[in-house]
Amino acid sequence: MILNCNVTREDILRAEEFFGPNLGSVKGKTTRKPTEHASLTWKKVPEDILEKYGDVTLAIDVMAINKIPFIITISRHIHFGTAKLICNKSKRTIMTSIQQVMRAYHARGFRVCNILGDGGF
């Protein structure tokens, strides 16, 4: 015991109850647990959704993050977005990316009818 100290054991227990454990100590002693991988099993799109939203209109643009270009698309009504890394902004690269996105929609039963882009396209 420390002489002339008016802090009791009950005071310390009460403080831990109010404020919780020492976070610095807890963070230093806990280990990171690995996360589970996301499941990539595709399910069939329900027929009523395909009837109502089967014809898709895509909005498309080129976006750069840290000078790295991406093709970004989002579909109207179903609001499904994609991002595709591209090596350059050439016509051939952009067309290949658009075709890949269209194949992804087609594989799930959707049909891309319109593609909207700005003046750069």
N, C-alpha and C positions, 0 to 999 in steps of 0.2 A: 504494500500500500504506500501511497505517496502521503507524506505528512502534510497536514493543514490543507488538504484538498477536499472540497465539499461536493465533488461529483461522485455519486454512488453507482453501484452496478445497475440498479433499477433505472437510473437516469440514462445510462448507455443503452439499455434494452429498449427503453421508451423512445429514444432518438432513432434507433434502427427501425422501430415500428413506424414512426412518422415519415422518415426520409428514405427508407429502404436501405439495401446494402451499399457498400462503397463501390460505385460503378467502376472506378479505376482499377480496383482489385478484381472485380468480376470480369471486366473486359480483357484483362491480361491473362486470365486463367481459363477462359473458355476457348474451345476450338471450333473452327468452321466446319460445318457438316456439308458434304456435297449435296447439291440439289439433284432432283430426279430429272431425267431427260423428258422433253415434251413428246407426247405421242403424235405420230404423223399418220395415223390411220385416217383415210378419207372416207367419209360417209356420203351416200347418195343424197343429192339435193332433193327435198320434197317436191312433188309434182305441182302442188298449188303455188309454190314460190316460182318455179320455172314458168308456169302459165302467166303469172302476173308480171314477173321481172325477167323473163327469158331473153328479151331484146335489151342489150346493154349499151349504154352510151358512156364512153371513157373520156375523162379529161386527162391530158398528158402534158408534162413539162420536163425540162432538164433542170436539175438542181445540183449545185456543187457544195460539198462540205469539205473544207480544208483543201480546196482546189481539186477535189476528186469528183468527177461527174457521175450523176445517177439519173436514170429515167424514172420518174415518179408518175404513177397513174392512180386514179380513183374513179370508181364507177358511180354513176348516179343511181339513186334509189336503194341499191344494196350496200353502198358505201364501203366497198372492198377496195383496199389500197395495196399497191405493189411498189417496190423499189428495186431497181436493177442496176447494179454497178456496170458502168461502161468504160472502156479503155480510152475512147476518144469521142468526139461529137460529129463524126462523119455520117453521111447519109446512110451508108451501108450498115454501120453499127446500130444506128437508131432504128432502122427498119427491122433488123434482126431482133432487137429487143422488143419491139412492138409485136412482131410475130410470135415470140415466145409467150408474151402476156396473153395474146389472143388464143394461143393453144391451151393455156391454162384454163381460161374461161370455157373454151369449147369442150375440154375434157370433162367438165362438170355439168355440161348440158346448156350452157349459156351461149348466146350468139351476139358477137360484137357488131352492132349496126353502124354506130357513129363514133368517131374519134375527134375530140375537140382539142385544139392546141393554139398557142399564141402565134404571133407573126414569125417566130423563129422556125416554125415547122412549114 
